[in-house]
Structure formats: C-alpha cells, structure tokens
C-alpha cells in the first residue's frame, strides 16, 4: 500500500487527460516532460512510455503498466540519472539514434543505433519499445536491455540480467541480480561492496539436487502469456493463476527475492503468484554488514548489541560498531552470545571436533577474528569469522554466534530468538527494510527487546501492541510507503482479537453457520463493519493443535482460491479464528441440496479448487498438505468461486527435507486415501485422492456414501472406478447429475470423470499431481460442447 502523500505525488507527475498520447514517433519527433508532457501508448493501451516523476524535480524515461493503480514501472534506461522537469526530452534523431537529453542538452542515454533505416518508434502490446524501419523490422528493442523486470514473451538470455532497485519507491540500481552463470545455471546473486554471494538455487546443494542442469549452453529463459516459466537449465514453474488473459511481470525485488506479480484488472492491484524464496532471510546480504535478519514474525533487519544501523532507509548498508574496532587489537575482549544465529560464510577456518573453550581461544588469538560460531552436534564444530555478513536468526538453527567486543562494554545480553517460520504470501517484503533496530540505544547502554512469534507460541500479544502503536504513530507523522504497508498488513489484515470483541461481533455466538469435528462456525460483524466467520474451537488438545497449525499457515498464505484468515483469539481457554465471510457458504450445500449448481459453476469449482491445491503443493516453496479435502471445506464466494478452507489438519513440510512425510491418521471417512488405513507415509497424494472424490461427487451430484454401488461408500467408489475403466468410452449421460437435464459440456464432463478416476487410484504413484490436474482441466475450460 502506498501512502496518500506518495499517491498524490505520483498523480501530480504522471500523464493526465490533458497530456498528448501518441502511437508512433517518427524520425525527428520527441516526447517531452513538463506542462505539455507527451507519451507513447501501446495499441491496446496496456503500456505507456513517457516521463515518470518522483519528488520535486526528478524524471525518468520509463515504460509502465497503464492500468495498475500505482503505474508500475517495468523499464527505465536512466535509472541512476534522472533528468530535469523542464526541457528534458527523448528524441529520434535523423541518424537513427534515440537519445534522452537533460535541460542543458546533456545526453543522458542513447540507443546503439546509427542507421538511417530507423523510421519510427513504437510501444508494442507486449510492453516492448522498438525502433523499426519502413518494413516494420525491429532494429532496436528495450526487451534486450531489461532493468529489474521481465515481461511475458520477453526472452532472458546470457547477455541480459535483472537488477533490483536499491530501495522501495526508488529506481536506483540495487545489489541483487538474476543472471545466467558461466555454468549455464540461472542464479540469484547479491553483489555488495563487500562480496558477491549466490543464494539461489540453494548453495548448500549441487546443481542436480536443485533440479537444474548445466549441460545446455543456450542460456535462455522466458515467462509466457499463460504464466509458465521455462529455462534452458530445466527450471520450470507455473504461477498460481495459470491461464490466459492476466497481465503479469517477473520482478527482481529490492529485498533480493524474485517474484511473479499478477494484475487484478478491476482494482489495479498486484498479487504475488510465485516467488523464488519462501524464507526471505535466506537472501544473502539482505540486511548488510553486521546486521541480522529475523522473523518477528515478518522478516526484519536488526543490529546486534554494540552496533547501530548506518542507514535506516536502506538496510543493505548494514550496521556499524559503536566502539572503536582497534580496541579489539589492543585491549582485553569478551564475547556476546546471540543464540540461534549465524553469519553465513567468511570462515577463516573450520575446525572439528574441538571444545568451546578451544574455539574461543582461536578467535581471541587471531586478530582477524570478529566472531565465532560454535555448534555442538555430537561433536563440537568451530567456525572462525573474519566478517559478519549474511546474518540470520531462526529458532531451529542449532548454534550460537559469539561476537567479539571490547571487555567492559555494557550491553544487555540478548534473549533467545523466538521467530516464526515464514510461508508463502507477499507481506514480508513490505516490512523487510522498514523496521527500526530492535535495540533501544542510549549512549553505550542497550536494551534487548524480546522477539515473539505468532505461530510457534502465542506470545505475540506484547509485540502486537508495540506494532500497533508504531503503526498509529507512523500514520500520524508519515513514513516511507514500504514501512506503512508492512504495519498496515499486521494491524488491519491479521490481528489478535479479544474474546469480548468476538462475542460482541457474533452477538453471543448466536448465528451458527456450521459445525465440524474441531468446532463450530458463527457469523459476525466486526467494529469496522466487516462481515466475518468466527470459528470457535473446542478445548481439547487436538483442537488447540489445529489452532496453531491454522495460525501458522493460513495467516501467511494468499491465493484467490484459498480462504483468508483475518485474525485470531487466544484468551485463557478460548481459541477462535476469524475468517473472511463467504456469501454462499460451503460446496456441499450447493451440490447435494435442492438448490444445486449449474454445469459451468461446477466446472469452475473443480478448476478453482485444483488451482488452490496446486498452489499449496507446488508453488509455495513450502509444502502444505491439507489432509481433509471435502465439499464442506470448499467455500463459495458471491460469484460461486471456490476457496479452500479449514487448514487445521494441514501439515507444513520443508520441501526436500527429511520430514516430507508424516503418518498420523487424520481426515474424513469417504475422502481419506487408502494409505491412511495402511499406515503408509502420507504425501500430497492424499489431497489428490480427496479431490478426486469431490470431483466425482460434483459430476454426479450425489454424495459418495449414497451412490448405492457397493455395500458402503468405499465399495461404491471402487465399483464406479471399475465400471468407468471397463467402458471403451465414458457415457457421460449415465454419470452426470440428472437434475441438469442434459445442460452440460460433454467434453468437460468426460475430462472431469477421467481426472476424478485417475485421482482416486489406490496406488498413489499412479495419481496425477495437482499441477497436472490444473493443466489438463484448463485445456477444456472454454470448451462448450
């Protein structure tokens, strides 16, 4: 969210209705900045090229999305050299060169074309600014010189790279890059004054473990118009909103993460539909020298005791010691322990096995040592650090960092970090550089403020009040947009409610919407007039466990086919969740009742549900298994679009980690995969099975338990599957809900039946992935017959 002042500033500097729009620039023509600003537009008006202003007198020649609320810039050639508001212009000269000049005539930028064949400049519907000859041959194009953004159909090659901006709201060149390395692998690297460090794909694994190859030397990649990304090193991914008709961009963000954004055509806002790194603190160099990246619960940069931030507006600059570092050479030293914290790299030596005292002695005796890390994993591992770079803290990290400081320096000993594990979602990038230090500096005395976690333990009350206080303070005095956006997210979209608030909102929990194994759901209206669904969980241990699971997962995930959680309550024995309210409640009410869905709505529900599960399984970079996919857990909004709810049975698993499977029996009879009963390890294929049952019920319009093709539900399913396999061609008329009276798409119905049967295979290895389901169903999305 951009603050009102910044929005006003943008409005003053962007083209208005009085500006002059053109589709073509001929040789000798110019576009100018000032009162009579001119600009180019693409034929479909999706993109605009002109002068983009920030501040009082700084303009950039730029291309931006015309219909985005903030006029998002995707390209600028003069990112580090703005021009003046008067007299600056971009011109196509007679010699075929396009150049940008400042008010005094200084050439700020120019193309590498000097051909009299250049006839015109155009902005294509793809967002590509091109110079063409009379036969429309492209002689120069902006697509060959990307800045921080790659657009659909724009090739990314060994000769190009994406480079981030330095800070939010800036165009200046930052330190993070996407590029093809000399080993033919697409990589992310932080290029700081101190060092260059590759951090994606995971540097702890080799190329093949990361799912890449270095054999293909063509070094080319592209994001297509459907939201699919393909690279010559075998990197492939799909956006969560896979499909045509969506405006997207792949951006190297200022926090070092690579993300795909999709534009909401109705609101002009962007949503993250894919990101490279789920844990933002894994970005090397994101917090600068001596700084530590922590989750509180959003990723935040902070300085350790004895250090202070160099530039609070740009954490890439890191932290500086408040003491003279030469004192470490001439006086006695001591060590400050910071638990569960590490600084990646810059090891003078790695020694094992050694004792803690010996590791400490090595650091004391080596004048180059500024800190050491000690890990006790069966035996002692000692890492002597020559620099404190790439700092991060995580509760699961099995070691401490010991920072060398002059003896007698008064610092408060830091408490153990209590940090929550981050999942998908986009709010974390808003807060990363906006937070002030977590330490309260007063001369050389420091006070360490405890960092609490929402998900790991509900000790977040105190921090929540602090953040709310900061938010109101910032709103009053004005702060950078990224800071305001981060705290707006915490204070308005996800917050803790008191039990009395929710009791009042639900009028004493009187209007019950539904009831399940973990508790009842009530309709309520909050004080800000938002209509919500409040789930009141039972007091049993299992319900409490489900509560923590939902808080830790749903609160951080954002997808159009997943229900949003607005907040929670944890007060004495009360455990409540506050969800967005969906007008049409759960799917079972509209499939098995007298008021049933039409065919197009059923197909949309099947596809939307598949997209939501595919996002959880494949796109999060954290692996989320729902474990209880059924019609009651699929809610419908006012347009009958599906949103998957009830993540209380979900299990968050680290992709590629040792805990990628679990065996505890959970779920609902009839929708549970056979591996539950067989005590086999549980994978995402249990969700595929449950989805298959839901799809078949959607087609038939009858609950599985009422099919009557066997002694019980499971027998009915097995009997149906055998019958479908035995038929040379599926006779859809005999399967599809008779209440539709033949009003359905035959090819769509056949596709859903085939997919449903494939999803309920007893052998889980034969079931398709949810990504495959989405891809298959999308092929029939617009088929009418």
N, C-alpha and C positions, 0 to 999 in steps of 0.2 A: 504494500500500500504506500502510495506517495502522498506526503503531507499536502494540505491545502495550499500552503505558500508555494511549494515547488510546482504543484499543478498550475497555479496561477502564472508562475514564471514561464512555464512551458507554453502555456496558452498565449502569452504575450510574444513569444519568439517563434511560434510555428505559423505556417501559412493560414490565412483566413480566407473567407469567401471573396475578399477583395483582391487577393493575390492572383497572379496570372498563371494559369495552368497550360502546359503545352505537352504534346505527344512526341514532337520531333524538334531537335536542334540542328540547323543546317550550318555549314561552314561560315564562320564569321559571326554566328549568333552567340549570345551569352545568357546565363542566368545570374541574377544579382541578388544581393541581400540589402535590406533596408525597407523603406516605406513601401516601395513598389516591388517587393520581392517576387521572384519568378521561380517556377519549379517545373520539373517534368513529372508526368504520371504515366503509369503503365496503362495499356488499353483497357484492362478490367478494373482500373483504379485501386488495385490491391496494394501497390507500392508507389511511393513518392520519392523523388530525388530533388533536393534543394538544399538550402542553408538551414541548419538546425542550431538554435541558440540556447546557451546556458549562461546564467549570470547576466551581468550588465552589458558586456561588450565582447563576447566570445562566440564565434560561429564556426561551424564545421560543415563542409560539403558532405552530405550524407544521403543514404537511402534508408527509408523507414517504412514500417507497416502502416498504411494509411488508416486502417480501421481499428488499430489497437488503441486502447484508452490512453496509454502513455506515449503513443507514437514511437514504438520500439525501434531503435536504430540497428541496422544489420550490417552497415558498411560505411566507413569513412576513410578517405585517403590521407587526411591531415590530422590524425588522431592526437598527435603530440604538438601540433602547431595551429591553434585556432586563428581565425582572421578577424578583421575589424568589422563592425556593424555597418559601416558606410564605405562605399566604393569598392568593396571586395566583390569578385565575380569569377565565374567559371566560364571559359570561352573555348570554342573550337576555332583554332587559328587556320589561316589559309594553307599552312604547310601540313595540316592533318593532325596537329597535336592538340589535345585538350589539356588546358592548364588552369590552375587556380592561382589567382593573384590577390595580394592584400591591397589595402587602400593606397599604399605608396607605390604600387606596381611591382613589389617583390613577388617573384614566383615561389609559391609555397609548395606546389605539387604539379606534376605534369605526366602525361602518358608517354610511353616509349615508342610512340608512332610518329613518324615524319613522312607520311605518304600523302601525295595529292589525291590518292584514290579515296581517302576518307570523305564521305559526303554528309553523313548525318550521325547524330547520337540519339539513341532510343533507350527507353527503360522497358524491358520485356515483362511479361506477366509473371515470370519466374523471380523477378527482383534483380535481374542481371542488367547492368548498364553496359551498353555496347556501342562501339563505333563501327559503322558499316560503310561499304562502298555502294555504288549505284545499283548493284545487283543483289544487295542485302547480305553480302558476305561479311562475316564478322572479322574485323581487323584488330580489335582490342576489346577486352571484356573485364568487368570488375570481378567476375567469378574466378579469374586467375589470380586475384590478389585479395583473398579474404582477410578480414581483421579478426574479430572474435566469434563470428557466426557463420555457419554453413547452412544454406537453404536447400530444400528438396531439389533434386536433379543437378545440384552443383558438385562437380567432381572434386574430390580431395585427393591430391597426388603427392609424390615425393618432393615436389617443388613448392608445396604450399604448407602453411601451418596456421592454426588458430591460436591467437594470443589474447589472453584475458585483458580486461581493463584493470586499472590499479585499484580502484575503489568503486563502490556502488554510486551511480549518478555521474560517473566520470567517463571520458573517452580515452584518457591517457593509457599508454601501454603498461600492462601489468607483468607479473612474473611467471604466470602459468601458461603452458603451451601444450597443444595437441599436435603431434607430428609423426611421420614415419621415420623410425630409427634406421641406422645403417644396416641393422639386421632384418629389415623389411617388416618389422612389427609396429603397429600403431600404438603410440605411447602417450602418457601424460607426464610432464616434467615440470618441476619448479626450478626456475632459473634466477636465483637470487645473487646479490653481490658476493655472498659467502661461498655458494656452491650451486651445482646443478644436480638435482636428485630426481630420478624417475620413480614414480609411485603407483603407476597403473599401466599394465596389469600388475598384479601383486608381485613385488620384487622378491618376496620370500620363496616364490615358486619358479620353476623353469618355464620356458615358453610353452611346452606341450601340456604341462599340468594346468596352465592358464587357458588351455583350449585354443591356442594360436599356433601358427606355423611360420617359419622364416624361409621357406623354400620358394615362395612366389615373389619374385623381384619386381613385379609390375608396380607394386605400391600404389594402389588406387582404392578408393572407397567412395560410397555415395549413400545418401539418405533419399529414398524415393518418395513419390507422392502418396503412397499408402501408409507411410510410417515405418518402413522396413529399412534397416541399415545393413549394408553388405560391404565387407572389406576383403582385400586380397590375402590378408593374414588369417582368414577364417573367422574374424569377429563378425557375429551376426546378432541382431536383436530386433524386436518389434516394439513399437510404442504401445502403451496400454489402450489407446483408442484407435488401433489399427483399422484403416479403411480410407476411402477417398473423401474428398470434399472438405478436408481440415487443413488450415494454414498452420505450418509447423516451422520450427527453427532449432538447429543444434548449436548450442552456445557454450563457449568456454567461459565459465563464470568467474567472477573476481575472487571467489573463495576456493578456486582450484578444482571445482567439480565440473564435469562435463554433463550437460543436461539437454534433453529434448523438451521443448515447450510447445503446447498446442493452444491455439487461439479460440476462445469462446466467441463466436460470431455475434451473439446477441449482447454480450456485456463488454466485449473488447478486452477482457482479462485473459491472462495466461495461466495455464496449469502445467505442472511437471508430469510428463507421461513416460519418462525414462531418465535414469541418471546412472552414471558410471560407478559412483562410490556411495555406498549406503551409510558408512561411518565417516562423516566429514573430517574428523580429527585424524583420519588416515592420510589426508593430504599433507605431503611433506612441505614444510616451510610456510604453512598457512598462518602461523602465529609469529613467525620471525625468531631471531636470535634470543635465546634465554627464556622465551615465553612458553607457556604450557596451554595446550588445547584440552578443555574439559567439557563434560556434558553436565549441564546444570538446570534443567535437563537438556536445553538446547546447547549446541556447541558454542563455547565461549572461550576467548583468549584471556589469559591472566598471567601476571608476573609472580614469580616465587618471592617469598620474603627476602628482603635485601636488594630487590630490583624494582625499578619503576618503568612504566611504559614510555617509550620515546615519542610516539605519535598516536593518540587515542583514536584518531580518524583513520589510521592506516596501520593495522596490527602487523603487516608484513615487516615493518621496521623493528618489531620486537621490543625487548626490554633492556635497559641499561642498569648496571650495578650502581647503588648509591654510595658505594665505598670505592676507594682508590685500589684498583686491582694490583698495583705494585706492592700493596701491603701483603699480598699472598706470597711474595717472594722474600720479604724481609722480617715478617713477624710470625708469631705462632698462629696456627689456623685451627679451626674446628669445622665440623660438618653438620649441615642441616638436613635431616631426613625428610623426604617427601614420599610417602607411601604410594604404591600402585602407579608409579610414574616412571617414564623413561624418556631419554633423548636419543632418537634413532641415529645410528652412525657415529662417525668421528671417534672411533675407538683407537687409542694409542696402542693398546694391546688387549688381547682377550686371554685370560688365564684361568685354568681349571685343572683339577679341583684345588681350591685354596680356602683358607678360613677368612672370615670377615676382617679380622684384625690385620691379616697379611695384605688383603686387598686395600684396606685403608692406608696401610704403611706405604704401599706402592704409590698411591696418589699423593701422599704427603711429600715423598721424596722426589717426585717428578714435577719440576717447575711448570711443565706444560699442562698438567692435570688441573682441570677446573671442577670436576665432579667424577664420581664413580658410581656404577650400578652393580648391585650385588644380588644374585639370585640363588636361593637355596632350593634346588630341585634334585633331592637325593644327594647331590654334592654341590659345593659352592662354585658359582660362576662369577668371575670378576671382569668388569668392563671399565677400563680407564678412559675417561673422555677428555679430548683436547678442546672441545667446544660443545656448548649446549644448544643444539639445533634440533628441529623436528620434535619438539616436546609434546607429549600427550599423556593423559591420565585416564585410566579405566579400572573399574573395580576388579575385573578379572585378571589384570596384569600381575604376575606373581613376583614382583620385585619392587625395590625402592631405589630412588636416586638420592645420592648424598652429595649436596652442593658444598663446595669449599668456600668458606667465608672467614674473614679475619676474626681471630679469637676476641671475645668481648663484645662483638657487635650484637646489640639487643634486638632480637627478632622473636616473635611468638612462634612456637613450634606448630607447624600445620597439622590439622587433623587428617585422618584418612579420608580420601576422596570417596564420596558416595555418589556415583554417577550412573545415570540410566543408559542402557543400551539403546542406540538410535535405530529406527527402522526407516521405511520409505517416507515419502512426504517431502515437502519443499520448504517448510517454515524454518528449518535450521539454517539455511543460507542467509536468511534475513538477519539473524541475530549474531552471526559469527564475529563480525568486526565491530559491532556496535556497542558491546558491553564495556563498561569501565573495568578497571582492575578489581579483582576480588579481594584486594587488600586495602586497608584504610591507612594511608601513610600519614605519619605525624613525626616529622624530623626523622630520626632513625628508629622509631618505635613502630611496630606493626601489629595489627590485629587481624588474625585469620578468620574469615567468615566461613562457617560450615556450608558445604555444598550438598544439597539434598536431592533425592531422586523421586520422581513421580512413580516410576514403575517398580523399582526394586524394593522400595519401602515407602510407606505413605508418611514420610517425614517432611513433606514438601510444604506444609502449611506456612511455616515461618518464611520460607523463600518466596512463596506465592504472595504474601503480604508485602514483602520487600519489592518484588517486581511490580505489583500493582501500584505501590507508592511511586516507584520510578516512572511508571507509565503516566500517571496523572501529572507528575512534575514535568515530564517531557512535553506532555500535551500543552501545558501551560506556558512553558518557556520556548518551545520549539527545538527540535533536534533533527539530525540528518534523517532522511526518509527510511533508510535501512534499519536504524535503531527503532524508530516509531513503529515500523511494520512488525519487527520482531516482538515487541512488547504488546502491540495490539493483538497479535496472534495468541499470546498467552492469556491476556486479560479478558478478551471478548469471545474467542472461539473455543478455548479449552481452559476451564477453570474449576475450582473446587466450590461446591455449594454447601451451605449449611442444611441440616436436616429440616429446620424450621422453614427455610426458603422453599424447599421442595414440597413440604407438607402443605404450605400455603398455595403453591403453584398448582398442585393436584387436588386442591380442596379436600384435604384429608384423605388422599388416595381413594377417591370415590368412583372415578370412571375407569374401570378396568378394561384394557384393550386386549389382553390375552394373558395366558399363564402357561409356564413351561416347567421343566424339571429344576431350573435354577432360580425361579422366582416369577413374580407377576409384573406386568407392564401396565402403567397408568398414563392417561393423557393429562397434560398440564400446560399452563401458560405462565411463562416467566415474567418477571417485572418489566423486562424490555419488550414484552408482548410477543415474544417468540413462542410458537406452539411446539411442545416437545413431548417425547415419550420417555417416561421415567421408569426404569426397571428397578424394582425393589427386590434385592437378593435375600435369600434366606440366611439364617445364622449358622448354618452348618459349615464345616471346614471346606468342603468341596466348593460351595458357593463362594467362599472367600477367595479360594484359589482361582476360580473363574474370574472373579472381580479383578485380581491383579493382572491376569492374562489379558483381559479386555482393555484395561487402562494402558498397559504397556504396548499393545499392538494397535488397536483401533484408533487411539488418540493421535497416532503419528502417521496413519495411512490416509491418503487422499486419492480417491478414484471415483469416477462417475457412477460405477456400479457397485460401490461399497457404501454402506450406511456410515454417516459421520457421527462421532460422539462429541458432544459439546462440553461435557464435564462429568464430575463425579462427586459423591459424598462419602466421607469416612468419618463417622461420628459415633463414638462408643461402639455399639454392636450394629449400627446401621451401615449398610453397604448399598449404595444406589448408583446407577449410571443414568446419564442424561443424554438421550439421542435426539437427532432431528426427527421430527414427526412426519410420517409419510401418509398422505391422504387415503390411499387405497389399501393400507394395512398389508397383510401377508397374502402370498400367492394362493394358498390353499382355499381361501375364501372365494377366489375367482375362477377356480378350476373345478372344484368338486361341488360347488353350490349351485343354486338355481340361476344366479347371475354370473354367467361364465364369459370368458374372454373370447373374442373373435380370433380368427386364424393369424392375421398379421400381428396382433398383440402377442399371441403365444410364441410366434417365431422370434419376435423382438425380445421377449423374456428369455428364451433359450439362448439367443446370441449374447444378450447383455450379461446374463449370469455366467456364461462361458468366459466372457472378457474379464469379469471381476475375478474369477478363479484363476485365469491365466496370469493376471497381474500378480496375484498372491504367490503363485507357484514359480513364475519365471522372471518377472520384471522388477521385483523389489530388491534384488541382490541380497535380501534376507529371505529365507524360505518360510512361508506361512502356510500351514495346513489347517483347514477349517475343522474337519473331523465330524461335522454334523450337517451336511448339505441336505436340505429337505425343503418342501414348499413353505413350511412355517417360518423358515429362516431366510426366505426371499421376500423382501418387502417391495411394494409398488408405489411409485410417486404419483402425482396428479396426472401425468401423461402415461401411466402404466409402464414406465421404465423400471427395470428391476434393480434393487440394491441388496446385496448380501448382508445379512445381519447376524448377530449373536456369535461373536468370536470367543465366547467364554470357553469353548472346547478347543480353541486353536493352540497350536504349539509352534513357537518360533524357533527355527533351526538355522544354525550357521551353514550357509552353502559351502559344501566341500569339507565341512568339519567332521569330527568323529561322531557327533551327535545328530547325524542326519536321519536317524530313525528312532522311533520310540514304540513301546508295546502296550501301554496302559489302555485298557478297553474303555471306549467312550463312544457316544453316538446314539442313534435311534434305530430300533429294530425296523427292518424293511429297507433301510437306506445304508446299512453297515456292510462293508465289503467282507468277503469270506475270510480275509487274513486276520480280522479281529478274533473270530472264533477259533482259528487255527493257531493263535498265539504267534503269528509271524511278525517280523518287524514291519512297522507302519510307515508308509511313504505317502507322497502326494496322490498316489493312485487310489487311495481310499476316497478322496474327494471326487475323483473321476467316476468311481462307481456310484456314489450318491447322486452325482449329476446325471448319470445315465438313467437312473430310476426316475428322477424328476422329469427328464425329457420324455421318457416313455409315458409317464402319467400326464404330461402336458398334451401329448398327441391323443391319448385315449380318453382323457377327461375323467378318469376313474382312478381312485387310489389303488395301489398295487394289492393291498390286502383284500380288495373287493373284486379282483379280476375273475375269480372263480375257475382258474385253470389248473388248480392243484389243491392240495389239502390245506395249504396255508400260503402266506404271501411269498415266501422264498420259493415254494414249489410252483406257484403261478408264474413267477418271473422266469424260472428255468424252463418251464413248459412253453412259455411265449417265445423265448430265445430259440429253442429247438425248432419251433414251428416256422419262425422267420428264416432261419438258416436252411430249412428244408424246401422253401419255396424258391423257384428259379428267379422270379421277380416278386417283390413285395406288392401285394394287393392292398394299396393304401386305404381303399374304401372300406375294407373289412376291419381296419385298425383304428382309423381316425374317429374321434368323437362324433357320434351320430347326431348330436344336438346342433352341429354346424351345418347340417343339411346339405352337405356337399360343397359348401363355400370354403374351400381351402386350396392352397397351392400343392399340386400333386408332386412336383419335383422337390419342393421344400419338405413336404411330409415324408417322402421317401428318404431324403437326406437325414432328417431327424431320427427316423426309425433305424436306419443303418448305423448312425452315430450312437444312438442310445444302446443298441445291441452290442456295439463294439466296446462301449464304456463299461458294460456290466459283465465282461469276460471274467470267468473265475480266475484265470491266470493273469495276474496283474501286469505281467510283462507284455501281454498282448493288448492291453488297454492303451488308447492313444493318450498323449499329453493334452493338457488343456489348450496349449498353443496350437496344436494340430486341429483340435475341435474348432477353435475360433476361425482358423484359416479355411477349413472346409465349409463351415456354415456361411462365412462371408461370400463364398462363391455363389451361393444361392439366395443371397439377401434380397436381390432385386429381380428375382425370377418370379413371374406371376402365374405361370401355368401349373 
